[in-house]
């Protein structure tokens, strides 16, 4: 099969990540990508969109060792290319960051993400071309490498863009808002990140009736994120709304991950007086 076919297959299979057959097929494709990496110029035949599709597809099964290895191999290929990231579309950059962020322990994945952060900073005048989901994926992805200066600078730049788009926050998805807060809270001392998170808290509070649509992880990420700025009035109001949603799901708490439950408890303890009377 040619490279285009492989990219198309994984792009399709990734739509059903819960299926064991699709997972096995993805592992087989990842193995083929690794094998082709060992042959001269094999991966160089992949176009940018093909690389994006592969990384995005593999990221749906981050716990698979073969997929992690294939993703790291693709990261090395991106780093090897002369023009690297300049030829990637805005959405492609966001998808790469979102995908590689599933393996923060892989050095090549981190190197590509830092390179994307630098590229994003260079496109600051074109931020209006990034969609809401792109911005959320970038911020959430960069946050996996909070110690990198490029990640911080790019996130601060995106936070400024979010403030410019404040009136558009109602158009962001619930998960997108959760991803943004999850990323912004990695730099709680930055004033711009703080202002953007507070703006999102206001939007979450306004959507109190829609909180049942949030995933468990999205719910815990919002609580954990807002808890980094507990003195903000809007953060407190949003936390109270989220606490009511947690109470509504009391019978479903067993479905939350251990980390998710820990984030909820740790986050809510920042507002003991307000949450004591929540019913």
MODELLER restraints for C-alpha pairs under 7 A, 6 or more apart:
rsr = mdl.restraints
at = mdl.atoms
rsr.add(forms.Gaussian(group=physical.xy_distance, feature=features.Distance(at['CA:3:A'], at['CA:46:A']), mean=6.05, stdev=0.5))
rsr.add(forms.Gaussian(group=physical.xy_distance, feature=features.Distance(at['CA:4:A'], at['CA:50:A']), mean=6.43, stdev=0.5))
rsr.add(forms.Gaussian(group=physical.xy_distance, feature=features.Distance(at['CA:6:A'], at['CA:29:A']), mean=6.80, stdev=0.5))
rsr.add(forms.Gaussian(group=physical.xy_distance, feature=features.Distance(at['CA:7:A'], at['CA:50:A']), mean=5.25, stdev=0.5))
rsr.add(forms.Gaussian(group=physical.xy_distance, feature=features.Distance(at['CA:7:A'], at['CA:53:A']), mean=5.71, stdev=0.5))
rsr.add(forms.Gaussian(group=physical.xy_distance, feature=features.Distance(at['CA:7:A'], at['CA:54:A']), mean=5.49, stdev=0.5))
rsr.add(forms.Gaussian(group=physical.xy_distance, feature=features.Distance(at['CA:10:A'], at['CA:26:A']), mean=6.22, stdev=0.5))
rsr.add(forms.Gaussian(group=physical.xy_distance, feature=features.Distance(at['CA:10:A'], at['CA:54:A']), mean=6.27, stdev=0.5))
rsr.add(forms.Gaussian(group=physical.xy_distance, feature=features.Distance(at['CA:10:A'], at['CA:57:A']), mean=5.41, stdev=0.5))
rsr.add(forms.Gaussian(group=physical.xy_distance, feature=features.Distance(at['CA:11:A'], at['CA:53:A']), mean=5.59, stdev=0.5))
rsr.add(forms.Gaussian(group=physical.xy_distance, feature=features.Distance(at['CA:11:A'], at['CA:54:A']), mean=6.87, stdev=0.5))
rsr.add(forms.Gaussian(group=physical.xy_distance, feature=features.Distance(at['CA:11:A'], at['CA:57:A']), mean=5.46, stdev=0.5))
rsr.add(forms.Gaussian(group=physical.xy_distance, feature=features.Distance(at['CA:13:A'], at['CA:22:A']), mean=5.50, stdev=0.5))
rsr.add(forms.Gaussian(group=physical.xy_distance, feature=features.Distance(at['CA:14:A'], at['CA:57:A']), mean=5.05, stdev=0.5))
rsr.add(forms.Gaussian(group=physical.xy_distance, feature=features.Distance(at['CA:14:A'], at['CA:60:A']), mean=6.27, stdev=0.5))
rsr.add(forms.Gaussian(group=physical.xy_distance, feature=features.Distance(at['CA:16:A'], at['CA:22:A']), mean=6.90, stdev=0.5))
rsr.add(forms.Gaussian(group=physical.xy_distance, feature=features.Distance(at['CA:17:A'], at['CA:23:A']), mean=6.55, stdev=0.5))
rsr.add(forms.Gaussian(group=physical.xy_distance, feature=features.Distance(at['CA:17:A'], at['CA:60:A']), mean=6.07, stdev=0.5))
rsr.add(forms.Gaussian(group=physical.xy_distance, feature=features.Distance(at['CA:17:A'], at['CA:61:A']), mean=6.99, stdev=0.5))
rsr.add(forms.Gaussian(group=physical.xy_distance, feature=features.Distance(at['CA:26:A'], at['CA:58:A']), mean=6.95, stdev=0.5))
rsr.add(forms.Gaussian(group=physical.xy_distance, feature=features.Distance(at['CA:27:A'], at['CA:66:A']), mean=6.17, stdev=0.5))
rsr.add(forms.Gaussian(group=physical.xy_distance, feature=features.Distance(at['CA:27:A'], at['CA:67:A']), mean=6.14, stdev=0.5))
rsr.add(forms.Gaussian(group=physical.xy_distance, feature=features.Distance(at['CA:30:A'], at['CA:66:A']), mean=6.26, stdev=0.5))
rsr.add(forms.Gaussian(group=physical.xy_distance, feature=features.Distance(at['CA:30:A'], at['CA:67:A']), mean=5.53, stdev=0.5))
rsr.add(forms.Gaussian(group=physical.xy_distance, feature=features.Distance(at['CA:30:A'], at['CA:70:A']), mean=5.43, stdev=0.5))
rsr.add(forms.Gaussian(group=physical.xy_distance, feature=features.Distance(at['CA:31:A'], at['CA:66:A']), mean=6.54, stdev=0.5))
rsr.add(forms.Gaussian(group=physical.xy_distance, feature=features.Distance(at['CA:33:A'], at['CA:70:A']), mean=6.42, stdev=0.5))
rsr.add(forms.Gaussian(group=physical.xy_distance, feature=features.Distance(at['CA:34:A'], at['CA:70:A']), mean=5.66, stdev=0.5))
rsr.add(forms.Gaussian(group=physical.xy_distance, feature=features.Distance(at['CA:34:A'], at['CA:73:A']), mean=6.87, stdev=0.5))
rsr.add(forms.Gaussian(group=physical.xy_distance, feature=features.Distance(at['CA:36:A'], at['CA:42:A']), mean=5.44, stdev=0.5))
rsr.add(forms.Gaussian(group=physical.xy_distance, feature=features.Distance(at['CA:36:A'], at['CA:43:A']), mean=6.53, stdev=0.5))
rsr.add(forms.Gaussian(group=physical.xy_distance, feature=features.Distance(at['CA:37:A'], at['CA:43:A']), mean=5.77, stdev=0.5))
rsr.add(forms.Gaussian(group=physical.xy_distance, feature=features.Distance(at['CA:43:A'], at['CA:77:A']), mean=6.95, stdev=0.5))
rsr.add(forms.Gaussian(group=physical.xy_distance, feature=features.Distance(at['CA:48:A'], at['CA:88:A']), mean=6.31, stdev=0.5))
rsr.add(forms.Gaussian(group=physical.xy_distance, feature=features.Distance(at['CA:52:A'], at['CA:92:A']), mean=6.10, stdev=0.5))
rsr.add(forms.Gaussian(group=physical.xy_distance, feature=features.Distance(at['CA:52:A'], at['CA:95:A']), mean=6.66, stdev=0.5))
rsr.add(forms.Gaussian(group=physical.xy_distance, feature=features.Distance(at['CA:52:A'], at['CA:96:A']), mean=5.98, stdev=0.5))
rsr.add(forms.Gaussian(group=physical.xy_distance, feature=features.Distance(at['CA:55:A'], at['CA:71:A']), mean=5.96, stdev=0.5))
rsr.add(forms.Gaussian(group=physical.xy_distance, feature=features.Distance(at['CA:55:A'], at['CA:96:A']), mean=6.47, stdev=0.5))
rsr.add(forms.Gaussian(group=physical.xy_distance, feature=features.Distance(at['CA:55:A'], at['CA:99:A']), mean=5.69, stdev=0.5))
rsr.add(forms.Gaussian(group=physical.xy_distance, feature=features.Distance(at['CA:56:A'], at['CA:95:A']), mean=6.36, stdev=0.5))
rsr.add(forms.Gaussian(group=physical.xy_distance, feature=features.Distance(at['CA:56:A'], at['CA:96:A']), mean=6.83, stdev=0.5))
rsr.add(forms.Gaussian(group=physical.xy_distance, feature=features.Distance(at['CA:56:A'], at['CA:99:A']), mean=5.18, stdev=0.5))
rsr.add(forms.Gaussian(group=physical.xy_distance, feature=features.Distance(at['CA:58:A'], at['CA:67:A']), mean=5.57, stdev=0.5))
rsr.add(forms.Gaussian(group=physical.xy_distance, feature=features.Distance(at['CA:58:A'], at['CA:71:A']), mean=6.96, stdev=0.5))
rsr.add(forms.Gaussian(group=physical.xy_distance, feature=features.Distance(at['CA:59:A'], at['CA:99:A']), mean=5.12, stdev=0.5))
rsr.add(forms.Gaussian(group=physical.xy_distance, feature=features.Distance(at['CA:59:A'], at['CA:102:A']), mean=6.31, stdev=0.5))
rsr.add(forms.Gaussian(group=physical.xy_distance, feature=features.Distance(at['CA:62:A'], at['CA:68:A']), mean=6.41, stdev=0.5))
rsr.add(forms.Gaussian(group=physical.xy_distance, feature=features.Distance(at['CA:62:A'], at['CA:102:A']), mean=5.99, stdev=0.5))
rsr.add(forms.Gaussian(group=physical.xy_distance, feature=features.Distance(at['CA:68:A'], at['CA:103:A']), mean=6.90, stdev=0.5))
rsr.add(forms.Gaussian(group=physical.xy_distance, feature=features.Distance(at['CA:72:A'], at['CA:106:A']), mean=6.60, stdev=0.5))
rsr.add(forms.Gaussian(group=physical.xy_distance, feature=features.Distance(at['CA:72:A'], at['CA:108:A']), mean=5.68, stdev=0.5))
rsr.add(forms.Gaussian(group=physical.xy_distance, feature=features.Distance(at['CA:72:A'], at['CA:109:A']), mean=5.87, stdev=0.5))
rsr.add(forms.Gaussian(group=physical.xy_distance, feature=features.Distance(at['CA:75:A'], at['CA:108:A']), mean=5.52, stdev=0.5))
rsr.add(forms.Gaussian(group=physical.xy_distance, feature=features.Distance(at['CA:75:A'], at['CA:109:A']), mean=5.64, stdev=0.5))
rsr.add(forms.Gaussian(group=physical.xy_distance, feature=features.Distance(at['CA:75:A'], at['CA:112:A']), mean=6.17, stdev=0.5))
rsr.add(forms.Gaussian(group=physical.xy_distance, feature=features.Distance(at['CA:76:A'], at['CA:108:A']), mean=5.95, stdev=0.5))
rsr.add(forms.Gaussian(group=physical.xy_distance, feature=features.Distance(at['CA:78:A'], at['CA:84:A']), mean=5.77, stdev=0.5))
rsr.add(forms.Gaussian(group=physical.xy_distance, feature=features.Distance(at['CA:79:A'], at['CA:112:A']), mean=6.56, stdev=0.5))
rsr.add(forms.Gaussian(group=physical.xy_distance, feature=features.Distance(at['CA:85:A'], at['CA:116:A']), mean=6.88, stdev=0.5))
rsr.add(forms.Gaussian(group=physical.xy_distance, feature=features.Distance(at['CA:85:A'], at['CA:119:A']), mean=6.97, stdev=0.5))
rsr.add(forms.Gaussian(group=physical.xy_distance, feature=features.Distance(at['CA:90:A'], at['CA:130:A']), mean=6.03, stdev=0.5))
rsr.add(forms.Gaussian(group=physical.xy_distance, feature=features.Distance(at['CA:91:A'], at['CA:130:A']), mean=6.87, stdev=0.5))
rsr.add(forms.Gaussian(group=physical.xy_distance, feature=features.Distance(at['CA:91:A'], at['CA:134:A']), mean=5.95, stdev=0.5))
rsr.add(forms.Gaussian(group=physical.xy_distance, feature=features.Distance(at['CA:93:A'], at['CA:116:A']), mean=6.65, stdev=0.5))
rsr.add(forms.Gaussian(group=physical.xy_distance, feature=features.Distance(at['CA:94:A'], at['CA:134:A']), mean=5.16, stdev=0.5))
rsr.add(forms.Gaussian(group=physical.xy_distance, feature=features.Distance(at['CA:94:A'], at['CA:137:A']), mean=5.74, stdev=0.5))
rsr.add(forms.Gaussian(group=physical.xy_distance, feature=features.Distance(at['CA:94:A'], at['CA:138:A']), mean=5.27, stdev=0.5))
rsr.add(forms.Gaussian(group=physical.xy_distance, feature=features.Distance(at['CA:97:A'], at['CA:113:A']), mean=5.66, stdev=0.5))
rsr.add(forms.Gaussian(group=physical.xy_distance, feature=features.Distance(at['CA:97:A'], at['CA:138:A']), mean=6.06, stdev=0.5))
rsr.add(forms.Gaussian(group=physical.xy_distance, feature=features.Distance(at['CA:97:A'], at['CA:141:A']), mean=5.39, stdev=0.5))
rsr.add(forms.Gaussian(group=physical.xy_distance, feature=features.Distance(at['CA:98:A'], at['CA:137:A']), mean=5.36, stdev=0.5))
rsr.add(forms.Gaussian(group=physical.xy_distance, feature=features.Distance(at['CA:98:A'], at['CA:138:A']), mean=6.62, stdev=0.5))
rsr.add(forms.Gaussian(group=physical.xy_distance, feature=features.Distance(at['CA:98:A'], at['CA:141:A']), mean=5.23, stdev=0.5))
rsr.add(forms.Gaussian(group=physical.xy_distance, feature=features.Distance(at['CA:100:A'], at['CA:109:A']), mean=5.26, stdev=0.5))
rsr.add(forms.Gaussian(group=physical.xy_distance, feature=features.Distance(at['CA:101:A'], at['CA:141:A']), mean=5.14, stdev=0.5))
rsr.add(forms.Gaussian(group=physical.xy_distance, feature=features.Distance(at['CA:101:A'], at['CA:144:A']), mean=6.27, stdev=0.5))
rsr.add(forms.Gaussian(group=physical.xy_distance, feature=features.Distance(at['CA:103:A'], at['CA:109:A']), mean=6.85, stdev=0.5))
rsr.add(forms.Gaussian(group=physical.xy_distance, feature=features.Distance(at['CA:104:A'], at['CA:110:A']), mean=6.17, stdev=0.5))
rsr.add(forms.Gaussian(group=physical.xy_distance, feature=features.Distance(at['CA:104:A'], at['CA:144:A']), mean=6.26, stdev=0.5))
rsr.add(forms.Gaussian(group=physical.xy_distance, feature=features.Distance(at['CA:113:A'], at['CA:142:A']), mean=6.95, stdev=0.5))
rsr.add(forms.Gaussian(group=physical.xy_distance, feature=features.Distance(at['CA:114:A'], at['CA:150:A']), mean=6.06, stdev=0.5))
rsr.add(forms.Gaussian(group=physical.xy_distance, feature=features.Distance(at['CA:114:A'], at['CA:151:A']), mean=6.22, stdev=0.5))
rsr.add(forms.Gaussian(group=physical.xy_distance, feature=features.Distance(at['CA:117:A'], at['CA:150:A']), mean=5.66, stdev=0.5))
rsr.add(forms.Gaussian(group=physical.xy_distance, feature=features.Distance(at['CA:117:A'], at['CA:151:A']), mean=5.63, stdev=0.5))
rsr.add(forms.Gaussian(group=physical.xy_distance, feature=features.Distance(at['CA:117:A'], at['CA:154:A']), mean=5.53, stdev=0.5))
rsr.add(forms.Gaussian(group=physical.xy_distance, feature=features.Distance(at['CA:118:A'], at['CA:150:A']), mean=5.92, stdev=0.5))
rsr.add(forms.Gaussian(group=physical.xy_distance, feature=features.Distance(at['CA:120:A'], at['CA:154:A']), mean=6.58, stdev=0.5))
rsr.add(forms.Gaussian(group=physical.xy_distance, feature=features.Distance(at['CA:121:A'], at['CA:154:A']), mean=5.57, stdev=0.5))
rsr.add(forms.Gaussian(group=physical.xy_distance, feature=features.Distance(at['CA:132:A'], at['CA:172:A']), mean=6.09, stdev=0.5))
rsr.add(forms.Gaussian(group=physical.xy_distance, feature=features.Distance(at['CA:133:A'], at['CA:176:A']), mean=6.08, stdev=0.5))
rsr.add(forms.Gaussian(group=physical.xy_distance, feature=features.Distance(at['CA:135:A'], at['CA:158:A']), mean=6.95, stdev=0.5))
rsr.add(forms.Gaussian(group=physical.xy_distance, feature=features.Distance(at['CA:136:A'], at['CA:176:A']), mean=5.38, stdev=0.5))
rsr.add(forms.Gaussian(group=physical.xy_distance, feature=features.Distance(at['CA:136:A'], at['CA:179:A']), mean=5.67, stdev=0.5))
rsr.add(forms.Gaussian(group=physical.xy_distance, feature=features.Distance(at['CA:136:A'], at['CA:180:A']), mean=5.00, stdev=0.5))
rsr.add(forms.Gaussian(group=physical.xy_distance, feature=features.Distance(at['CA:137:A'], at['CA:179:A']), mean=7.00, stdev=0.5))
rsr.add(forms.Gaussian(group=physical.xy_distance, feature=features.Distance(at['CA:139:A'], at['CA:155:A']), mean=5.66, stdev=0.5))
rsr.add(forms.Gaussian(group=physical.xy_distance, feature=features.Distance(at['CA:139:A'], at['CA:180:A']), mean=5.90, stdev=0.5))
rsr.add(forms.Gaussian(group=physical.xy_distance, feature=features.Distance(at['CA:139:A'], at['CA:183:A']), mean=5.17, stdev=0.5))
rsr.add(forms.Gaussian(group=physical.xy_distance, feature=features.Distance(at['CA:139:A'], at['CA:184:A']), mean=6.90, stdev=0.5))
rsr.add(forms.Gaussian(group=physical.xy_distance, feature=features.Distance(at['CA:140:A'], at['CA:179:A']), mean=5.33, stdev=0.5))
rsr.add(forms.Gaussian(group=physical.xy_distance, feature=features.Distance(at['CA:140:A'], at['CA:180:A']), mean=5.95, stdev=0.5))
rsr.add(forms.Gaussian(group=physical.xy_distance, feature=features.Distance(at['CA:140:A'], at['CA:182:A']), mean=6.26, stdev=0.5))
rsr.add(forms.Gaussian(group=physical.xy_distance, feature=features.Distance(at['CA:140:A'], at['CA:183:A']), mean=4.39, stdev=0.5))
rsr.add(forms.Gaussian(group=physical.xy_distance, feature=features.Distance(at['CA:142:A'], at['CA:151:A']), mean=5.12, stdev=0.5))
rsr.add(forms.Gaussian(group=physical.xy_distance, feature=features.Distance(at['CA:143:A'], at['CA:151:A']), mean=6.98, stdev=0.5))
rsr.add(forms.Gaussian(group=physical.xy_distance, feature=features.Distance(at['CA:143:A'], at['CA:183:A']), mean=4.90, stdev=0.5))
rsr.add(forms.Gaussian(group=physical.xy_distance, feature=features.Distance(at['CA:143:A'], at['CA:186:A']), mean=6.16, stdev=0.5))
rsr.add(forms.Gaussian(group=physical.xy_distance, feature=features.Distance(at['CA:145:A'], at['CA:151:A']), mean=6.69, stdev=0.5))
rsr.add(forms.Gaussian(group=physical.xy_distance, feature=features.Distance(at['CA:146:A'], at['CA:152:A']), mean=6.51, stdev=0.5))
rsr.add(forms.Gaussian(group=physical.xy_distance, feature=features.Distance(at['CA:146:A'], at['CA:186:A']), mean=6.46, stdev=0.5))
rsr.add(forms.Gaussian(group=physical.xy_distance, feature=features.Distance(at['CA:156:A'], at['CA:192:A']), mean=6.24, stdev=0.5))
rsr.add(forms.Gaussian(group=physical.xy_distance, feature=features.Distance(at['CA:156:A'], at['CA:193:A']), mean=6.06, stdev=0.5))
rsr.add(forms.Gaussian(group=physical.xy_distance, feature=features.Distance(at['CA:159:A'], at['CA:192:A']), mean=6.11, stdev=0.5))
rsr.add(forms.Gaussian(group=physical.xy_distance, feature=features.Distance(at['CA:159:A'], at['CA:193:A']), mean=5.57, stdev=0.5))
rsr.add(forms.Gaussian(group=physical.xy_distance, feature=features.Distance(at['CA:159:A'], at['CA:196:A']), mean=5.62, stdev=0.5))
rsr.add(forms.Gaussian(group=physical.xy_distance, feature=features.Distance(at['CA:160:A'], at['CA:192:A']), mean=6.41, stdev=0.5))
rsr.add(forms.Gaussian(group=physical.xy_distance, feature=features.Distance(at['CA:162:A'], at['CA:196:A']), mean=6.36, stdev=0.5))
rsr.add(forms.Gaussian(group=physical.xy_distance, feature=features.Distance(at['CA:163:A'], at['CA:196:A']), mean=5.82, stdev=0.5))
rsr.add(forms.Gaussian(group=physical.xy_distance, feature=features.Distance(at['CA:169:A'], at['CA:203:A']), mean=6.81, stdev=0.5))
rsr.add(forms.Gaussian(group=physical.xy_distance, feature=features.Distance(at['CA:170:A'], at['CA:203:A']), mean=6.80, stdev=0.5))
rsr.add(forms.Gaussian(group=physical.xy_distance, feature=features.Distance(at['CA:174:A'], at['CA:214:A']), mean=6.19, stdev=0.5))
rsr.add(forms.Gaussian(group=physical.xy_distance, feature=features.Distance(at['CA:175:A'], at['CA:214:A']), mean=6.79, stdev=0.5))
rsr.add(forms.Gaussian(group=physical.xy_distance, feature=features.Distance(at['CA:175:A'], at['CA:218:A']), mean=5.99, stdev=0.5))
rsr.add(forms.Gaussian(group=physical.xy_distance, feature=features.Distance(at['CA:177:A'], at['CA:200:A']), mean=6.80, stdev=0.5))
rsr.add(forms.Gaussian(group=physical.xy_distance, feature=features.Distance(at['CA:178:A'], at['CA:218:A']), mean=5.23, stdev=0.5))
rsr.add(forms.Gaussian(group=physical.xy_distance, feature=features.Distance(at['CA:178:A'], at['CA:221:A']), mean=6.01, stdev=0.5))
rsr.add(forms.Gaussian(group=physical.xy_distance, feature=features.Distance(at['CA:178:A'], at['CA:222:A']), mean=5.40, stdev=0.5))
rsr.add(forms.Gaussian(group=physical.xy_distance, feature=features.Distance(at['CA:181:A'], at['CA:197:A']), mean=5.94, stdev=0.5))
rsr.add(forms.Gaussian(group=physical.xy_distance, feature=features.Distance(at['CA:181:A'], at['CA:222:A']), mean=6.19, stdev=0.5))
rsr.add(forms.Gaussian(group=physical.xy_distance, feature=features.Distance(at['CA:181:A'], at['CA:225:A']), mean=5.48, stdev=0.5))
rsr.add(forms.Gaussian(group=physical.xy_distance, feature=features.Distance(at['CA:182:A'], at['CA:221:A']), mean=5.54, stdev=0.5))
rsr.add(forms.Gaussian(group=physical.xy_distance, feature=features.Distance(at['CA:182:A'], at['CA:222:A']), mean=6.71, stdev=0.5))
rsr.add(forms.Gaussian(group=physical.xy_distance, feature=features.Distance(at['CA:182:A'], at['CA:225:A']), mean=5.51, stdev=0.5))
rsr.add(forms.Gaussian(group=physical.xy_distance, feature=features.Distance(at['CA:184:A'], at['CA:193:A']), mean=5.51, stdev=0.5))
rsr.add(forms.Gaussian(group=physical.xy_distance, feature=features.Distance(at['CA:184:A'], at['CA:197:A']), mean=6.73, stdev=0.5))
rsr.add(forms.Gaussian(group=physical.xy_distance, feature=features.Distance(at['CA:185:A'], at['CA:225:A']), mean=5.18, stdev=0.5))
rsr.add(forms.Gaussian(group=physical.xy_distance, feature=features.Distance(at['CA:185:A'], at['CA:228:A']), mean=6.35, stdev=0.5))
rsr.add(forms.Gaussian(group=physical.xy_distance, feature=features.Distance(at['CA:187:A'], at['CA:193:A']), mean=6.89, stdev=0.5))
rsr.add(forms.Gaussian(group=physical.xy_distance, feature=features.Distance(at['CA:188:A'], at['CA:194:A']), mean=6.25, stdev=0.5))
rsr.add(forms.Gaussian(group=physical.xy_distance, feature=features.Distance(at['CA:188:A'], at['CA:228:A']), mean=6.17, stdev=0.5))
rsr.add(forms.Gaussian(group=physical.xy_distance, feature=features.Distance(at['CA:198:A'], at['CA:234:A']), mean=6.35, stdev=0.5))
rsr.add(forms.Gaussian(group=physical.xy_distance, feature=features.Distance(at['CA:198:A'], at['CA:235:A']), mean=6.36, stdev=0.5))
rsr.add(forms.Gaussian(group=physical.xy_distance, feature=features.Distance(at['CA:201:A'], at['CA:234:A']), mean=5.94, stdev=0.5))
rsr.add(forms.Gaussian(group=physical.xy_distance, feature=features.Distance(at['CA:201:A'], at['CA:235:A']), mean=5.55, stdev=0.5))
rsr.add(forms.Gaussian(group=physical.xy_distance, feature=features.Distance(at['CA:201:A'], at['CA:238:A']), mean=5.63, stdev=0.5))
rsr.add(forms.Gaussian(group=physical.xy_distance, feature=features.Distance(at['CA:202:A'], at['CA:234:A']), mean=5.80, stdev=0.5))
rsr.add(forms.Gaussian(group=physical.xy_distance, feature=features.Distance(at['CA:202:A'], at['CA:238:A']), mean=6.94, stdev=0.5))
rsr.add(forms.Gaussian(group=physical.xy_distance, feature=features.Distance(at['CA:204:A'], at['CA:238:A']), mean=6.11, stdev=0.5))
rsr.add(forms.Gaussian(group=physical.xy_distance, feature=features.Distance(at['CA:205:A'], at['CA:237:A']), mean=6.49, stdev=0.5))
rsr.add(forms.Gaussian(group=physical.xy_distance, feature=features.Distance(at['CA:205:A'], at['CA:238:A']), mean=4.70, stdev=0.5))
rsr.add(forms.Gaussian(group=physical.xy_distance, feature=features.Distance(at['CA:205:A'], at['CA:241:A']), mean=6.42, stdev=0.5))
rsr.add(forms.Gaussian(group=physical.xy_distance, feature=features.Distance(at['CA:208:A'], at['CA:241:A']), mean=5.97, stdev=0.5))
rsr.add(forms.Gaussian(group=physical.xy_distance, feature=features.Distance(at['CA:211:A'], at['CA:245:A']), mean=6.64, stdev=0.5))
rsr.add(forms.Gaussian(group=physical.xy_distance, feature=features.Distance(at['CA:212:A'], at['CA:245:A']), mean=6.84, stdev=0.5))
rsr.add(forms.Gaussian(group=physical.xy_distance, feature=features.Distance(at['CA:216:A'], at['CA:256:A']), mean=6.00, stdev=0.5))
rsr.add(forms.Gaussian(group=physical.xy_distance, feature=features.Distance(at['CA:217:A'], at['CA:260:A']), mean=6.20, stdev=0.5))
rsr.add(forms.Gaussian(group=physical.xy_distance, feature=features.Distance(at['CA:220:A'], at['CA:260:A']), mean=5.36, stdev=0.5))
rsr.add(forms.Gaussian(group=physical.xy_distance, feature=features.Distance(at['CA:220:A'], at['CA:263:A']), mean=5.81, stdev=0.5))
rsr.add(forms.Gaussian(group=physical.xy_distance, feature=features.Distance(at['CA:220:A'], at['CA:264:A']), mean=5.41, stdev=0.5))
rsr.add(forms.Gaussian(group=physical.xy_distance, feature=features.Distance(at['CA:223:A'], at['CA:239:A']), mean=6.17, stdev=0.5))
rsr.add(forms.Gaussian(group=physical.xy_distance, feature=features.Distance(at['CA:223:A'], at['CA:264:A']), mean=6.07, stdev=0.5))
rsr.add(forms.Gaussian(group=physical.xy_distance, feature=features.Distance(at['CA:223:A'], at['CA:267:A']), mean=5.57, stdev=0.5))
rsr.add(forms.Gaussian(group=physical.xy_distance, feature=features.Distance(at['CA:224:A'], at['CA:263:A']), mean=5.43, stdev=0.5))
rsr.add(forms.Gaussian(group=physical.xy_distance, feature=features.Distance(at['CA:224:A'], at['CA:264:A']), mean=6.48, stdev=0.5))
rsr.add(forms.Gaussian(group=physical.xy_distance, feature=features.Distance(at['CA:224:A'], at['CA:267:A']), mean=4.90, stdev=0.5))
rsr.add(forms.Gaussian(group=physical.xy_distance, feature=features.Distance(at['CA:226:A'], at['CA:235:A']), mean=5.48, stdev=0.5))
rsr.add(forms.Gaussian(group=physical.xy_distance, feature=features.Distance(at['CA:227:A'], at['CA:267:A']), mean=5.09, stdev=0.5))
rsr.add(forms.Gaussian(group=physical.xy_distance, feature=features.Distance(at['CA:227:A'], at['CA:270:A']), mean=6.30, stdev=0.5))
rsr.add(forms.Gaussian(group=physical.xy_distance, feature=features.Distance(at['CA:229:A'], at['CA:235:A']), mean=6.80, stdev=0.5))
rsr.add(forms.Gaussian(group=physical.xy_distance, feature=features.Distance(at['CA:230:A'], at['CA:236:A']), mean=6.38, stdev=0.5))
rsr.add(forms.Gaussian(group=physical.xy_distance, feature=features.Distance(at['CA:230:A'], at['CA:270:A']), mean=6.10, stdev=0.5))
rsr.add(forms.Gaussian(group=physical.xy_distance, feature=features.Distance(at['CA:236:A'], at['CA:271:A']), mean=6.98, stdev=0.5))
rsr.add(forms.Gaussian(group=physical.xy_distance, feature=features.Distance(at['CA:240:A'], at['CA:275:A']), mean=6.33, stdev=0.5))
rsr.add(forms.Gaussian(group=physical.xy_distance, feature=features.Distance(at['CA:244:A'], at['CA:278:A']), mean=6.65, stdev=0.5))
rsr.add(forms.Gaussian(group=physical.xy_distance, feature=features.Distance(at['CA:244:A'], at['CA:279:A']), mean=6.56, stdev=0.5))
